[in-house]
Each structure stands twice: as structure tokens, then as C-alpha cells.
């Protein structure tokens, strides 16, 4: 738009009704203004499409579609359609869409101002936006926004510090998804927030869910999607401060394949409010020759690992060698002591028998003491979970003690973690990690046990890789 054409807009009200106040933004061939409605005496937003050198008929098609879409929509989180004008000024020709003005900043502006969003705030934003998408996708035919991003989401401020009202704006890329057609062929959207299928001109309601997921990740990380690591069309983001269940939900939304995403915004909202309703149970048979004992009922789960002692076989062998040397020393002492030799008699046969019997008795007593000591120092480990608490129980000889690992409802995820030659199961609860079976589990046992815990607790299960 030339300077003369721009100034012409401010000289007289458009359509004799709308007085332009200031510019709100511009794109190629488009201008957005804040105006004052002289009739209703309220501020409005005017989007102007100019018929200039950059004009393309596809732009007019999208502009008309946006106007018709807004006219058919009635939702508190979507701007209201007010008017549609033909602009025929000497130096400015085009069409104008008038819609309600929302006094709020975009999420993009909030982020640039230094605002950060907690997990609870991001979840509340997600719920509000999913409600809007449910409304759009349930239209007949469904309405696909196709350009969900932080700059197209407005958030009002409040005096009490609460979240405020959320709005979804800019329906310039909207597409009516015909029921028989199933897909669209127009490539629109914003790079970074567009799902892979949208680059090919194909969109479905799951495409909006992908854009929503990327938007939420931007709020969490403060990084534009193009700054995130990407492998095979899959985005990777840092999420150490987030609950694993919420991370799992976000990853679900940004699956590269639309078939792997939620089937609808309604399903995405249901799982966000009840994460465990989505999880697929995996059943694995206990490995053969495993000595782990597992007892489970609807009210309690008890896992008993094989008995574990303080001594390992090298130490037991060392004790045996020491015992043998000790008994040989005793035997030699008996033979070399005259008093003991006289007491045994002058007969070599009787002397040898006494020495052999002594050696045998000492060996037996030593082995018995080693066995008793091993039994006393060894322990049996139990993992006991009921509907309220998670306990680690240790039993040694006649003693038993237990350690509380927190409330059962606080368990967020089960991890299968590799060690040098063995595996362990890690229970994540309230930002803490509790290790079970360290040094005692094979990979097959760890996978089986982890999925058993996952199914009983109804939480996600993942295998951690180095």
C-alpha cells in the first residue's frame, strides 16, 4: 500500500461508518486496522485485502472463505463477524472484513515480554483451545483452522493474576473439510507449526492438533519449532520439569503421522483430563527359569526377588579355602604336640583316626557356621504396593523393615534401565526415582516386571536407552 493510499483510509470513515485509528499489522497484500464504529460506538478490527500488484485470485478466495466462516461461527473464544465491505477509493481498492475487537495480547507477545508459563497454565490453555477446536471440527462440514500458532492465540490479562480468557483468531487459512472429499489441496500455514501432511496440501482435524501441540511446546521451552531437534519429522524437546504423563500427551499430539495422533480434539481433551484412559496395556509372559515371585490382587501387588546375600560366590569360595587351611593347621598341631600324641596312644592307626575325625568335625562345624552367617546376612527384597502406598520391604533372618516410597497415586512412570550386564526397574514418583532389582534382573525379567507394574498402577512404561 502506497503512502497516499494509506493516508486516504484515514481521511473518511469506510462505508461511512468505520473510522480507522491505527494499523495493527500487515502481510503481503493485506492490512489489519483498529477502527471505531461510529454507529455502535465500539472499537472493531478491519482486515483489508488490497487489489494491487501483489493480488492473486487465491487470496480473494481465502478472504471470502474467512468472512463466510466467521459469519457462521458463534463461539465466545472466536471473534464475531460484523460486516463485509467493498472498498472503492481512488487510490485504494479492495474488500474489507469487519470483526469484533479483542483487547488482548497474543501468546507470542507475552513470550517476547518475558512471560513464562507453568505446566498447569499450559494445560489450562490446552483445555480451552481444545474446546474451541471441538466446536470447529464438529461443524458440518468440519472447519479446519490450519494456522494455529502463538501469534494467532490471544490471552487477556486479569487484575487478580489468573489466566484470563483465551481467543483463537485469524481464520485467513481456514478450510471447510467436505465430508466426501476428506482432504484439502491448498497449501497454507506457518512453517514450524504445520504438520508434515500439510506440506502436501492435505489437512484433517488432526492437523490442527499437531499445530496446537507444537504451540504448547513453544510456550514450555521458549524455543521456536525450527530451533528444536528433529529426527524423521519428529520433534524432540527438553521436558525435565514436566510430568511424564503430560510429556507423553504432548508427544502424542505431534506424531508425524496423523493416524498416530488423537482421532479428535474431543479425545485429546479426554486424555488430557484423564491421561490413563489412553494407555494401552502390554501383557508379557514371565521369562522361563525366572525366580521372581509375583502375587497380585485388585487391592495389592507383591513382588519378591530371589534371596540376596551380602556374600557372593568368590567370597564363599575364599571362606572355604580359609576353612580348609584352618582345619589342616589344627590337624598338624595335633600331630606335632607330644601330649596329644601320648593321649591318643602309641598306635599310629588310632592316632590317625583321631586326627581324621578331628579334621572332619572341624570342617563340618566351619561349614555350618558359614551357612548360618550367610543366612543371617542375606536378605529378601519385596516390593509391596497397595491402593495407598508403595513400600520396599527387606527381610533378613527374623528381622523385617520397610521403606515408604510415597503414595501410589503419585507414581508417574515406570522405566526399564540397563546397567553394565543387568537391568533394573525405576519407579518415578513426585520427581523422585526409586530403583528396584538393581543387579538382579535380566532384560526379559525387567521388561516383564515393568509392564506388570505399569498395568497394575495404570501408568506409562518406557525403556530408557543410553
N, C-alpha and C positions, 0 to 999 in steps of 0.2 A: 504494500500500500504506500503510495506516494505521500509526501508531507501535506500537499494540498488536499488530497482525498481524505487524509486522516483528520485534518482540521475541519473539513466540510461536515464530518459527522457530528462535531461539537457545536455547529452553528445553529442547528434547529432540531427539535425532537424528531426521532424516527417515527414515521407513521403518525406524526402529530401528537405522540403520546409519551415516548421514551427519551428522556434527556440523558445523553452519555456523560458520565462523570469521570471515569478514568479507565485505562487499559489494565486488564488482569493477566493477559498473556497472549502469545501468538504462535502460530505454526505456519507452515508453508500454505499460503492461500487462505488462512483463517485468522480471525482476530476474536478475542473474547473481551467484553467490556462490562464494567459495572455501570448500571444506569438507574435512573429514578423514574418510576411510573407515575406520571402526573395525574393519572386517573385514580389509581388505588392508593397513591402516596406511600409506596413501599419501594425498597431497592430490589432490582432484578438483575439477572445476568443475561446478556445478549451475546450469542455466538454468531459471528458473521462470516459467511462464505463469499469471497470476492470472485467475480467473473473476470479475472485478469489474465495475464500471460501465463501464470502457473496453473490456471484452472484446467481440470480434467473432468470428464463426464462421470468417472467413477467417484470423484469427490462429491459431486452433487447427489449421486445415488446413495452414498453413505450418509450424507447430511439429511436427506429426506427420510431415510430409514430411521435415523436417530430421532427426528421430530415425531414421526408416527409412533415410534416405540414409547417415547416419553408420554405421548398423549394417551396411550393405552395402559400405562402403568400407574398404580396408585399404592404407594408404599411410603411410610414415614421416613425411611432412610434413603429415598431416591428423590432428586429434585422434581418439582412439579412442572409440567408443560403449561405455559401461559399463552403464547402467541407465536405466529409464524408470519413473517413479513417479506415482501418483495422490496428490495432497495433499488431505487432508480434515480439516483442523484447524478448530476452532470459528470462528476469525476469519481463516483463510487457506485458501482452496480453489483448486485448480488442478492442473496437471501439471508434472512436473519431468524434465528430461533431464540425465543424469549422463554426463560425458565426462572423458577424461584431462586432467590439468593440465599446462600447458607453462610452465615458468619462463622467460619471455622477455618483452621489451618489444615493443610494436608499432612499426612504422616511423614512425607518427605521433608516438609518444612520443620516439623517437630524434631526430626532426627538431626537436621542441619543446625538447629538451635541448641543441640547438645542433650536433648532428652533421651533417656534410656527407658526401656520397657522391661518389666519383670515377667517371669513366666506366667504369673496369674493374670497380669494385664494383657499379655499376648493371647492367652486362652480366652479371655473375655472378648477381645477384639475378634478372634476367630469365630466365636459363637455368634456374635452379632452379624458378621459378614456372611456366615453360612445361612443364617435366617433370611438374609436378602437373596442369596443365591437359590435357596429353596423356592422362594417366591418367583424368581425369574425363570427358573428351569421348569416350574410347574405351569407356566403359561402354555397356551395352545395356539401356535406351536411354541416350543421352548425358546426362551430368549438367552442367547449366549453373549456375555459381555465382551470377551476376547481381549481385554486390555486392563486387567486388574493389576495394579501396582501402587506403591506408596503415594505417588502424586495424584492418583485418582480416588483416594480414600481420605475423607475429611473427618476430623475429630474436633469436636467442640471442647472448649475449656469450661471448667466449673470453679466456683469460688471455694468449695469445700475440698478440693483436691481429688475428687472422684474421677472416674474415667471419662465421663461425658458421653455425648451422642455420636454415633458413627454414621457416615453417609458414603454411599458409593456414587460417584459422579462420572461424567464424560462417557456417554454412550455412543461416541462417534464411530466406534469399531463394532458396534453391536450387530449380531446376526440372528435372524429368525431361523431356527433349525426346523425345516419342514419335516414332518413325520415320515413321509415316504422317501425323502432324499437321504436323510441320515447324516450327511456331512455337508460342509460348505467348501467353496472353491476360492474364496477371496483371501489373500494373504495380508493380514493386518495384525497389529500388536506391537509390543515393545521388546526388543532383543534383551534376553536375560530372563524375562518373565514369561516368554512364550514357550509352551511345551513343544517337544520335537515334532509332533504331528501337525502343529500349526504352521511350521515352515513349509509344509506341503499343501497348505490351504485347507486342511481338514480339521474341523473342530467338533467337539461334543461337550456336554456338560462337564465331563472330567477334565477338559482343557482349562476351564475356569478354576477348578480345584487345584490344578498344578500351579497356576499363577498365584492363587491365594497362598499355597504352601511356600512358594519362593518369597512372597511378600512378608510372610511371618518370619521366615529365616533372616531376611534383611533387618527386620526390627530387632531380632535377638542378637545378631552378630554385628550389625552396623556396617556390613560389607555388601556391596552391590553383587548381584549374582555372577557377573563376569569376573569378579575377583576371587570367587570360590574355586576350589579344586574340582575338576570334573573328569570322570572316567567313564567312558562308554555312555555318554549322555546322562550320567548320574552325578548329581551334585553332592559334594561332601562338605560338611560344615562342623565347626567346633561346638561342642554342646556339653561341656563338663559341668555346667551349673544347672542343667535341665534334668528333670526326672526322665529316666529311661523310657517310661511308657509314653510320655509326651514326644520324645525324640522318635520313637517308633511310629507314632501317629504322623508326625511331620514327614518322615521318610516315605510313608505310605502315600501321602498326597503328591510327592514329587517323583513317583516312579516314572521312568521314561516311557513305559508302555501304558496307554490309557486303560487297557484291560486289567492292569495290576493296581490301579487306583480305586478309590471308593466308587461304587456304582452310581452314587448320587450324593448331592450335598446333604440330604437328609441322613444317609448312612454315615457320612463323615461326622456330622453333628452328634449322632447317637453314640458313636465310638469315642468321640472326644469327651462326652459326658460320662460314658461308661466304657473305659478303654478295654476292659477284659471281655467285653462282648464280642470283640473281633477275633481274638486269638484262636488259632487253630491248634487243637490238641494233637500232639505227636506221641504215638504209642510205640515203644521199643521193648523187645523182649530182653529179659535179664541174660547176660552172657553165660555160656556154659562154664562150669568149674568156678564160678564166682561164689565166694563165701559170704557175701554181704546178705544180711537178713533184713527183709523189708516187710513191715506189718502196717497196713493202713485200713482205716475205717473212715466213715464220713466225719468223725469228730477228732481223730488223732492219726498221726503218721509217725512211725518209729523206725529209724534206720540204725542197724547195728553193724559196725565194721568188724573185720576179723581182729582177734586179740593182738594187741600191740605191746611189746615189751621194751624196756629200756635197753636190753641187750640184743645185739644182732648176732648172727651165726659166727662172725670172726671172733667176737668176744667169748662166746660159748666155747669155741674151739680152744681159745687161749686158756680159759679156765680148766678145760680138760687136760691140756698139756701141763699146766701148773699142778693139777691134782696128781697126775702120773709121776711127775718129778718128786712131789712131796712124799708120795707113798714109797717110791724107790729109796728115798733118803731114810724114811723110817725103817724100811726093811734092812738097809745097810747098817743102820745104827744098832739094830737088834743083834745082827751077826757079829758086829765088832765089839760089843760090850760083854766082857767076861762074866759078869754077874748074871746077865740074861742067858748067856750060853750055858753056864753051870745049872741055872734054874731049868733050862729046857732039857737037861740031861746030856750024857756023853754021846748018845746015839745021834748020828748025823740025820738019820731018817726023821726022828721025832723033831729035831731042830728045824729041819727044812719044812716040815709040815706046819710047825708053829709060825714060822716066818711067812709061809704062803697064806695061811689063814689070816694072819695079821694084815697082810697086804690086801687081801680080798675085802676084809671088813672095812679097812680104811677107805678103799676105793668106793665101796657101796655107800658109806656114810658121806663121803665127799660129794658124790653124785646126787644123793638125796638133798644135801644142803644146797647145792647149786639149783636143783629143781624148785625147792621151796623159795629160794631167793628170787628166782626168775618169776615164779608165780606171784610173789608179793609185789615185785617192782613192775610187773606188766599191768596193762590197763585195757579195758574195753571201752570204746567210744560209741556213744549213742547220739543220734540227732532226733530230738523229740519235738514235735510240732502239734499244738492243738489250735483251736479256733481263736485263742487269745495271745499265746506266747510261743516263741521259738527258743528252745533250750539245747545246749550242748551238755550231755551227761557223761561223766567219766566214772568207771567202776574199777577199783583195784583191790583185790583180795576181799576184805569185808567192808571196805570203805567205798562211799559214793558221794560225789559232789557234782553240782550242776552250775552252769553259767548261762544267764539270760542273754539272748541275742536281740531282744526287743519284741515289739508287738507283731503279731502275724500280719496284720493289715498294713504294716509299714514296709513289708518286703516288696521290692520293685522289680527285681530281675534276678534270674539265675544264669551264671556264667560257667562255661566249661573252659578251664585254663590249663594249658600244657606246662609241664615242668621239664626238667632235664630228660628223664626217662619215663616219668609217670604223669598222671593228671590229677587235678583237684577240682572240686566244685566250690564256687564262690557265691554266697548269698548277699545280694546288695539290698540294704535296708537303711533308709534315712541317711543317705550319703555316706554310709559305712559299708565295709566289706568284711564278711566273715568266711573264713576258709574251713572247708570240711574235706577230710580224706586226703590230706596232703601226704604225698609219698606212698599212698596205699592203693591208688586206683589206676587201672588200665584205661585207655581211651574209651574202649567199649563200655566199661563199667561207669566211667564218668558221664558219658552221653546218656546211658540208660537211667542212672540215678538223677541226673539233672532234669531230664524230661519228666520223671516221676514227680519230683518236687514241683516242677513248673505246672504240671497238670493239677496236682492237689492244691497248690496255692493259687492257681489261675493267674500266673504272671508270665511275661515273656522269657524265653530261653535262647541264649546265643552262645556260640563258640568263639572264644577270644583267640585271635591269631597274632603271633609275633610280627 
